[in-house]
Amino acid sequence: MNTIVVYPNSGPAPLLDQDHYEALDTAVRRVLATDLAFETYAQIIDGLPTFEVARDRCGPILDRRHPIRLHTQLCSEALRIARIMIDTVDIRHFSFQTSLLRSFQGGTLWSRRFQLRLLELVAVALHQLAVCLFQKDYLPLHDRFGAPCQSSDGASDVQAVTSWTPPPLKSSSAPAKAPLPTLFAHPAFIAHEQYPDGVGDMVGYWAEDRILGGVSLFDRSQLWKNGDEEPNIYFQSSRPQKTWWIWQLTDRQQQELIRLVCPEFNHSPENKESDAQDPICPLPISFRQCRERRRVVDPEYAVVINKIYRDAWERPPPRSPNGFIRGYDLLVERKPTAGAL
């Protein structure tokens, strides 16, 4: 894989010392080794999500006539290239914010700071890899190797399927709502006009959510010191009949994630549930996996009030609270901006 774009105030993983670098390298490789990661990046390489995945992400708003319904499997060439990419990925080619690298480097091995910054770096790596693939000149492969989803006049099959809009109703004069610029979209992260990588960042958020179970967010309400109890990671998930809230992982869920990305953690003093067996893959982490109460945050105000985010530019300014509805949940009355479910 060619070098990913280097952003301002960023640097490569080799800036880390050997222990921290090896921990990050292992963590990224272990997540990429999962079937979910393989299937996710294969879809980006193909150029279209499968109908099953598109329906999982956009079920309530996906028109039953949408041509994506014909895309039931990925082309074999996309699967082949995805396997090669995953087997040869090199984190030396990734670019991370230097402040994030310094914070990770400043955390002693297996400390809480070390764990949270490692999870953040993994999420950033998954995101960057998706952006990189989406922007490759020789991709997508579907138009050359995949079965057609829709006949089109001059437009590529991927372009035609992505830009499809339902025919207007005879009883309505309202214009059809413009489609999103990609079907690889998390409904809460579509402000591509303000993203550094534009539509590519939409694809990056989609990939994170697809692999991990949600877009990874963090409590930025203060500068957490090395010994402080920084709160657990937050997810915002896009899964039908789950939740539109930003939700905090339980201690058990976060530890399962750490044990997946860091097998050495199973034998560290910080692991209170150490055992010799390789952990079962917990991905994707789900809001409904446990019945414990956990903190939830209204995504509309997460950045400006609760300071829960990864990058401050990831969301547009809050909308007026009067009369809007949320993706899968119809709000009939105002909800608190934070609480527990």
Buried (B, 14 or more C-beta within 10 A) or exposed (E): BEEBBEEEEBBBBEEBEEEBBEBBBBBBBBBBEBEBBBBBBBBBBBBBBBBEBBBBBBEEEBBEEBBBBBBEEBBEBBBBBBEEBBEEBEBEBBBBBBEBBEBBBBBEBBBBBBBBBBBBBBBBBBBBBBBBBBBEEEBBBBBEBBEBBBEBEEBBBBBBBBEBEEEEEEEEEEEEEEBBBBBBBBBBBBBBEEBEBBBBBBBBBBBBBBBBBBBBBBBBEEEBEEEEEBBBBBBBBBBEEBBBBBBBBBEEBBBBBBBBBBEBBBEEEBBEEEEEEEBEBBBBBBBEBEEEEBBBBBBBBBBEBBBBBBBEEBBEEBEEEEEEEBBBEEEEEEBEBBEEE
